[in-house]
Amino acid sequence: MSQDTPARADAGPALRRMMLIDTLIGILVNAGVFPFILWLARLAPPTRAFGASGGLTDAIKATAFPVVLMTIIMTLVLRARFRKHPVTAADLVGSPAADGAAPQSPATAFVRNLTLSLGSPASPPSPLASSPVPPLPSPVLWLLARPRPPVEGKAPNPATSLAGLLLRTLAFTLLAVIVLAPLRVAICAALGLYPMTVPGFTLLNVLHGAVIGTLFMPLIILSAMADTAPPR
C-alpha cells in the first residue's frame, strides 16, 4: 500500500484490491515456481497411491513444502507492510448494511464474521446481531491471532513474534496436509491416473499449487493483519 493510504472509512476497496493481488501472486508462485522446482529435480512420478514413493508421500511433500515457505515469507512481508499502514479486518469488509437495507444472506454473514474473526486482534462487536448466522469466536483458532498486538508505546517481543509465526506455520501446514493430501490421492485414484506420466504429474502439481495459493493466501493475509492491528 502506498504512503497515501486512504482514510480508514474508505480503505475497504484498496484493501480488497491488495488482498486480491497478493492472492493472485500466491497462486502464480505456487502454480508455477514450485512445480518448476520439482521438474528441475527430475522427481519420478508416483506409480501407485501408497508406498514409500507413492502418491500419498508425494502429496504430503507437495503440500507441506509450499505452505511452510508461503506462510513464513508472506507473514514476514505482510507484518512489515501492516506495521507501516495498520489496518484491521473491519477496514477490509467495511460497514454493515444500513438500517432498512436488504438483509445479508446467511452465506454473506458467515464470510463477514469469519473475516472479522481471523483478521482482528480481539473479538469486535458483531455488526450482524440480527443475522441468522451466530457471530464466530475471535480468533477462530487462537494460533491465527498470535502474537497479540504489543502494548502501545512498547516494541513487539521478537521471541513472541517468532513463536507465533512458527506455531501458525505448523497449524497451516497440518491443516493443508490433512485436507489436501488425501483429497489429491483420492482424485488421482478415482480418475485412474496411477501410474502417472511426467506431463500428468507436472499438470497435477500446477493445479495443486494453485489450490494451495487460493485457499491459504487469504488466511495468511488476515492473520498477519491481526498481528499488527491497532487497538480499537
Secondary structure, DSSP 8 states (H G I E B T S, - for coil): --SS---GGG-HHHHHHHHHHHHHHHHHIIIIIHHHHHHHTT----SSSSSTTSHHHHHHHHHHHHHHHHHHHHHHHHHHHHHHS---HHHHH-----TTS----HHHHHHHHHHHHHH-SS----TTTTSSS----SSSSGGGG-S----TTS---HHHHHHHHHHHHHHHHHHHHHHHHHHHHHHHHHTT--S--HHHHHHHHHHHHHHHHHHHHHHHHHHHHHHH----
